[in-house]
Amino acid sequence: MAEIATGPTSRCVGGVRRLLERYPFLPALAIVAALLLLNGFFSPASLSYRALTGLLSTYMALILLSIAQTYVVYAGDIDLSVGSILSLVNVTIIVLMERWGGGAGAVLLSLALGLLLGLACGLVNGLVVAALRLQAIVATFATSIFFTGLALYILPVAGTPAPTLFWRTYGGRLFGLPFVFYILAVLLLLLFMLARTRLAAQLLAVGDDRQAAYQTGLPVVSVRIRGYLLCGLFAALAAFCITGDTASGDPLVGGKMTLYSVAAVVLGGSALAGGWGTVVGSLLGALTIGLINSLVFFIGTPSEWQNFMQGLAILIVLMAGVLAGRRARP
Amino acid sequence: MSQMISFVRQPVVVALTLIVVLLYLGQLLSPGFATGGQILRLLIVAALLGIVAAGQNVVILGGREGIDLSVGGVVSLSAIIAGNVMNGADSGILPAIAACLAAGAFFGLLNGLGVTLLRIPPLVMTLGMLGVLQGLLVVIRMGIPSGQAAPALSRFVTQPLVFGLPGIIWLWIAVGLLMAFMLHRTVFGHRIYAIGSNEHAAYMAGVPVRPMRIALFAISGMFAALAGLCLLGYSGSSFANVGEQYTLTSIIAVVFGGTSLAGGKGGYTGTMAGAVLLVILQGILTTVNIDESGRQMVFGATLLLLMTFYGRGRAMRA
């Protein structure tokens, strides 16, 4: 009797499992869909085209920062300095764009330098963690203090505005479509291409079993450094988005975002121990955080309880994500 | 000779040497830095950090990526609870101690349950808990005024008590002795090292791994709560997120004390030295005349430099 009952179920579980192995971000997608429905239920206007565009442009920075975090988590590392890299690039491009007059050339040149700065920060992290072999958690915390100091040196107090050209473009439209949609499209294309590179596979291999990766001939140190470089690059891209969204410079803007980026990675189903994960999951994880924040608002939580409800909801979804992710792992 | 080298390489010795060097450097940079009164002030600050780090220490020793990112939230919460319960009256101290320790144990217990029963990685569990605690702080602050420290508590933390040392230093010494006794002289302590170095072997040997781990997180919560209480005595009244800074600095103090983040190796004596080292470094940076940005850059770079003296991972060997 029992065997008859378990037969089809186990096959069904096996199917779900295969599906999860193929697309590990499915639980995150389900959570995002459920949150969208809940948001729509409590406030139908929140599902409007306009509201969704707004959500995307607000949380694009966190999405990119979570993707940045994912690449180091792939290799079993962690980067507690992503938020301060974001702040540093934010104030740097703001100051440069202002100094150079805020024209199109100035903006593009500042952005190029911003990308280089992000890469440089990633290189520092990669060197101290992979080459010097310091513990990632404490070493990137130390570099985050350094980067924050540098950001405070460049712009001691928040407030310098971004050139109109810059934030108008970010928040505006191009050929009738919101500009963030183009960012999202380019981002997805970029992620798709990166996922097919050798580096993504190497990062996952290093995260899965560092010793085995080394013994099969992978240059473990250089792979980990390249993971941090990719992380710095995406943190710089995140800084561009936060600059477009807030239209100003703030040396401490990224401080709170570091831990959110770690949470988004876990929400997306990636394993913090490394060797298992997807960047699309992290993208959805960042959206989950955004949707939880708006849902807590829409269900009419008293203002003083909002932070608590957000924290509690994120903790619960984190637990659910870990449990679902464990089922999916081979 | 090799004994000599292994003695010199001991984390405690490294930390103590660095402390002396930093004190000398501080005296050079700003004369009067290494005077008794000044050092005593630094020790009070170090005691606050050291008490938080005691809890962090046992969680990290317990292994399996053990770490407690919620300690900062517990410190803040405890300071606010203590302020409200005692509200400036000495008679409220005992109830405040009870309330704080209960709250700390409660949140530690929740962490431990999540880590063991649901098998959530400690980093994730305590990170989520930190978010909940920060939300709770907003609720409490909006609901009721944050209260005042009782005069006796402030005296205990800031004024000399016995042999010219304030009560909190004696409390820290007591914590140190208790930790040393617990870690090295009790079954419980030996079991911490056992589950930290090889959880499976410990389980096979009959160590109740899950209750152990839950207990470690509860202990961490209680030490953080105790530090929050003392922090209220130090600052007089509690304000927003007073404890935030303790989350990562407590981990660094443990690392500077020579405890491995991988678990199962290290002890609290080193952590105490690590806490003093960290606080002296911060003390030097506040006395020298540079602005906040430069201070942070030097602090970050020095932390990295000091870390190279400790716990560098092993190189890859085929």
Contacts between the chains, C-beta under 8 A, distances in Angstrom:
chain1	res1	chain2	res2	distance
A	78	B	123	8.0
A	80	B	248	7.5
A	128	B	304	5.9
A	132	B	308	6.2
A	132	B	312	6.8
A	133	B	312	4.6
A	133	B	313	3.9
A	133	B	314	7.6
A	133	B	315	7.0
A	134	B	304	7.2
A	134	B	307	4.9
A	134	B	308	6.9
A	134	B	311	7.7
A	134	B	312	6.4
A	134	B	313	7.7
A	135	B	255	6.6
A	135	B	261	5.2
A	135	B	307	7.6
A	135	B	311	6.3
A	135	B	313	7.5
A	137	B	67	7.3
A	137	B	251	6.8
A	137	B	261	6.9
A	138	B	248	7.7
A	138	B	251	6.1
A	138	B	252	5.5
A	138	B	255	5.2
A	138	B	261	7.6
A	138	B	303	7.8
A	138	B	307	6.4
A	139	B	304	6.5
A	139	B	307	6.2
A	141	B	248	4.9
A	141	B	251	7.7
A	141	B	252	7.1
A	141	B	303	7.9
A	142	B	252	7.8
A	142	B	300	5.1
A	142	B	301	7.8
A	142	B	303	3.8
A	142	B	304	4.7
A	142	B	307	6.7
A	143	B	300	6.3
A	143	B	304	6.9
A	144	B	300	7.4
A	145	B	296	5.4
A	145	B	297	7.9
A	145	B	299	5.5
A	145	B	300	3.5
A	145	B	303	6.9
A	146	B	296	7.0
A	146	B	297	5.3
A	146	B	299	7.9
A	146	B	300	3.0
A	146	B	301	5.7
A	146	B	304	7.6
A	147	B	300	7.6
A	148	B	296	5.6
A	148	B	300	7.8
A	149	B	292	7.7
A	149	B	293	4.9
A	149	B	294	6.8
A	149	B	295	7.0
A	149	B	296	3.0
A	149	B	297	3.5
A	149	B	298	7.7
A	149	B	299	7.4
A	149	B	300	6.2
A	150	B	293	7.1
A	150	B	297	6.1
A	151	B	293	7.8
A	152	B	292	5.8
A	152	B	293	3.7
A	152	B	296	6.4
A	153	B	293	3.7
A	153	B	294	6.9
A	153	B	297	7.2
A	156	B	291	7.8
A	156	B	292	7.7
A	156	B	293	6.7
A	210	B	316	7.3
A	211	B	316	7.3
A	214	B	316	4.4
A	214	B	318	6.7
A	215	B	318	5.5
A	220	B	316	5.6
A	221	B	316	7.5
A	259	B	69	7.8
A	259	B	127	5.8
A	259	B	130	7.3
A	259	B	131	7.8
A	262	B	123	7.5
A	262	B	124	7.9
A	262	B	127	6.3
A	263	B	124	7.7
A	263	B	127	6.3
A	263	B	128	7.2
A	263	B	131	7.7
A	266	B	124	5.1
A	272	B	65	7.9
A	272	B	121	5.5
A	272	B	123	6.0
A	272	B	124	6.6
A	273	B	65	7.4
A	273	B	121	7.3
A	303	B	142	7.9
A	304	B	138	5.8
A	304	B	139	5.3
A	304	B	142	3.7
A	304	B	143	6.9
A	305	B	135	7.7
A	305	B	139	5.8
A	306	B	135	7.7
A	306	B	138	7.8
A	307	B	134	6.3
A	307	B	135	3.7
A	307	B	138	4.5
A	307	B	139	7.7
A	308	B	132	6.7
A	308	B	135	3.1
A	308	B	136	5.4
A	308	B	138	6.7
A	308	B	139	5.3
A	309	B	135	6.9
A	310	B	131	7.1
A	310	B	135	6.3
A	311	B	128	7.4
A	311	B	130	8.0
A	311	B	131	3.4
A	311	B	132	4.0
A	311	B	133	7.4
A	311	B	134	6.3
A	311	B	135	3.9
A	311	B	136	7.8
A	312	B	131	8.0
A	312	B	132	5.3
A	312	B	135	7.0
A	314	B	128	6.1
A	314	B	131	5.5
A	315	B	128	3.4
A	315	B	129	6.6
A	315	B	131	6.4
A	315	B	132	5.5
A	318	B	120	7.3
A	318	B	124	5.6
A	318	B	125	7.9
A	318	B	127	7.8
A	318	B	128	4.7
A	319	B	114	6.6
A	319	B	118	5.8
A	319	B	120	5.7
A	319	B	125	7.8
A	319	B	128	7.4
A	322	B	118	7.4
A	322	B	119	7.7
A	322	B	120	5.0
A	322	B	121	7.0
A	322	B	124	6.2
A	323	B	118	6.7
A	326	B	119	7.3
